[in-house]
């Protein structure tokens, strides 16, 4: 597992109280993982702080899965 992927998955586990083995990289945060939209937004803010990024609102709407978040962070670091 790559360092960014590991960091993002750990944030997901901690913030959403999910076990790592239950997370599918292509699972939709809201539909598949049962995350409330406000919690998903808080997760994006946590990613911004952790990786020192500013994710524009129009991009936030596209970060619907762990894989989307990981790929976005990798492209913008």
Rosetta constraint file for C-alpha pairs under 8 A:
AtomPair CA 1 CA 5 HARMONIC 6.47 0.50
AtomPair CA 1 CA 6 HARMONIC 6.17 0.50
AtomPair CA 2 CA 6 HARMONIC 6.06 0.50
AtomPair CA 3 CA 7 HARMONIC 6.10 0.50
AtomPair CA 4 CA 8 HARMONIC 6.11 0.50
AtomPair CA 4 CA 70 HARMONIC 6.74 0.50
AtomPair CA 4 CA 73 HARMONIC 7.73 0.50
AtomPair CA 4 CA 74 HARMONIC 7.10 0.50
AtomPair CA 5 CA 9 HARMONIC 6.06 0.50
AtomPair CA 5 CA 70 HARMONIC 5.78 0.50
AtomPair CA 6 CA 10 HARMONIC 6.05 0.50
AtomPair CA 7 CA 11 HARMONIC 6.24 0.50
AtomPair CA 8 CA 12 HARMONIC 6.25 0.50
AtomPair CA 8 CA 47 HARMONIC 7.38 0.50
AtomPair CA 8 CA 66 HARMONIC 7.46 0.50
AtomPair CA 8 CA 69 HARMONIC 7.68 0.50
AtomPair CA 8 CA 70 HARMONIC 6.57 0.50
AtomPair CA 9 CA 13 HARMONIC 6.13 0.50
AtomPair CA 9 CA 20 HARMONIC 7.07 0.50
AtomPair CA 9 CA 23 HARMONIC 7.97 0.50
AtomPair CA 9 CA 66 HARMONIC 7.25 0.50
AtomPair CA 10 CA 14 HARMONIC 6.07 0.50
AtomPair CA 10 CA 20 HARMONIC 7.52 0.50
AtomPair CA 11 CA 15 HARMONIC 5.81 0.50
AtomPair CA 11 CA 43 HARMONIC 7.54 0.50
AtomPair CA 11 CA 46 HARMONIC 7.83 0.50
AtomPair CA 11 CA 47 HARMONIC 7.89 0.50
AtomPair CA 12 CA 16 HARMONIC 5.66 0.50
AtomPair CA 12 CA 17 HARMONIC 7.52 0.50
AtomPair CA 12 CA 18 HARMONIC 7.15 0.50
AtomPair CA 12 CA 43 HARMONIC 7.29 0.50
AtomPair CA 13 CA 17 HARMONIC 5.20 0.50
AtomPair CA 13 CA 18 HARMONIC 4.56 0.50
AtomPair CA 13 CA 19 HARMONIC 5.89 0.50
AtomPair CA 13 CA 20 HARMONIC 6.09 0.50
AtomPair CA 14 CA 18 HARMONIC 6.95 0.50
AtomPair CA 15 CA 43 HARMONIC 6.94 0.50
AtomPair CA 16 CA 35 HARMONIC 7.13 0.50
AtomPair CA 16 CA 39 HARMONIC 7.70 0.50
AtomPair CA 18 CA 22 HARMONIC 6.90 0.50
AtomPair CA 18 CA 23 HARMONIC 7.45 0.50
AtomPair CA 19 CA 23 HARMONIC 7.02 0.50
AtomPair CA 23 CA 27 HARMONIC 7.14 0.50
AtomPair CA 24 CA 66 HARMONIC 7.72 0.50
AtomPair CA 25 CA 65 HARMONIC 6.53 0.50
AtomPair CA 25 CA 66 HARMONIC 5.01 0.50
AtomPair CA 25 CA 67 HARMONIC 4.94 0.50
AtomPair CA 26 CA 65 HARMONIC 5.52 0.50
AtomPair CA 26 CA 66 HARMONIC 6.41 0.50
AtomPair CA 26 CA 67 HARMONIC 5.89 0.50
AtomPair CA 27 CA 31 HARMONIC 7.89 0.50
AtomPair CA 27 CA 32 HARMONIC 5.50 0.50
AtomPair CA 27 CA 33 HARMONIC 6.69 0.50
AtomPair CA 27 CA 65 HARMONIC 5.54 0.50
AtomPair CA 27 CA 66 HARMONIC 7.03 0.50
AtomPair CA 28 CA 32 HARMONIC 5.02 0.50
AtomPair CA 28 CA 33 HARMONIC 6.43 0.50
AtomPair CA 28 CA 64 HARMONIC 5.52 0.50
AtomPair CA 28 CA 65 HARMONIC 4.76 0.50
AtomPair CA 28 CA 66 HARMONIC 7.77 0.50
AtomPair CA 29 CA 33 HARMONIC 5.01 0.50
AtomPair CA 29 CA 34 HARMONIC 6.51 0.50
AtomPair CA 29 CA 35 HARMONIC 5.53 0.50
AtomPair CA 29 CA 40 HARMONIC 7.01 0.50
AtomPair CA 29 CA 64 HARMONIC 5.84 0.50
AtomPair CA 29 CA 65 HARMONIC 5.65 0.50
AtomPair CA 29 CA 66 HARMONIC 7.62 0.50
AtomPair CA 30 CA 34 HARMONIC 4.88 0.50
AtomPair CA 30 CA 35 HARMONIC 4.57 0.50
AtomPair CA 30 CA 36 HARMONIC 6.05 0.50
AtomPair CA 30 CA 37 HARMONIC 6.71 0.50
AtomPair CA 30 CA 40 HARMONIC 7.75 0.50
AtomPair CA 30 CA 64 HARMONIC 7.84 0.50
AtomPair CA 31 CA 35 HARMONIC 7.59 0.50
AtomPair CA 35 CA 39 HARMONIC 6.41 0.50
AtomPair CA 35 CA 40 HARMONIC 6.51 0.50
AtomPair CA 36 CA 40 HARMONIC 6.39 0.50
AtomPair CA 37 CA 41 HARMONIC 6.34 0.50
AtomPair CA 38 CA 42 HARMONIC 6.29 0.50
AtomPair CA 39 CA 43 HARMONIC 6.16 0.50
AtomPair CA 40 CA 44 HARMONIC 6.45 0.50
AtomPair CA 41 CA 45 HARMONIC 6.38 0.50
AtomPair CA 42 CA 46 HARMONIC 6.21 0.50
AtomPair CA 43 CA 47 HARMONIC 6.28 0.50
AtomPair CA 44 CA 48 HARMONIC 6.26 0.50
AtomPair CA 44 CA 55 HARMONIC 8.00 0.50
AtomPair CA 44 CA 60 HARMONIC 7.31 0.50
AtomPair CA 45 CA 49 HARMONIC 6.33 0.50
AtomPair CA 46 CA 50 HARMONIC 6.04 0.50
AtomPair CA 47 CA 51 HARMONIC 5.89 0.50
AtomPair CA 47 CA 52 HARMONIC 7.86 0.50
AtomPair CA 47 CA 53 HARMONIC 7.61 0.50
AtomPair CA 48 CA 52 HARMONIC 5.38 0.50
AtomPair CA 48 CA 53 HARMONIC 4.57 0.50
AtomPair CA 48 CA 54 HARMONIC 5.73 0.50
AtomPair CA 48 CA 55 HARMONIC 6.78 0.50
AtomPair CA 49 CA 53 HARMONIC 6.73 0.50
AtomPair CA 51 CA 73 HARMONIC 7.57 0.50
AtomPair CA 51 CA 77 HARMONIC 7.55 0.50
AtomPair CA 53 CA 76 HARMONIC 7.67 0.50
AtomPair CA 53 CA 77 HARMONIC 7.63 0.50
AtomPair CA 55 CA 59 HARMONIC 6.30 0.50
AtomPair CA 55 CA 60 HARMONIC 6.37 0.50
AtomPair CA 56 CA 60 HARMONIC 6.34 0.50
AtomPair CA 57 CA 61 HARMONIC 6.72 0.50
AtomPair CA 58 CA 62 HARMONIC 7.42 0.50
AtomPair CA 59 CA 63 HARMONIC 6.89 0.50
AtomPair CA 62 CA 68 HARMONIC 7.28 0.50
AtomPair CA 63 CA 68 HARMONIC 5.08 0.50
AtomPair CA 63 CA 69 HARMONIC 5.26 0.50
AtomPair CA 63 CA 72 HARMONIC 7.83 0.50
AtomPair CA 64 CA 68 HARMONIC 6.39 0.50
AtomPair CA 64 CA 69 HARMONIC 7.43 0.50
AtomPair CA 65 CA 69 HARMONIC 6.41 0.50
AtomPair CA 66 CA 70 HARMONIC 6.12 0.50
AtomPair CA 67 CA 71 HARMONIC 6.00 0.50
AtomPair CA 68 CA 72 HARMONIC 6.05 0.50
AtomPair CA 69 CA 73 HARMONIC 6.19 0.50
AtomPair CA 70 CA 74 HARMONIC 6.12 0.50
AtomPair CA 71 CA 75 HARMONIC 6.15 0.50
AtomPair CA 72 CA 76 HARMONIC 6.25 0.50
AtomPair CA 73 CA 77 HARMONIC 6.06 0.50
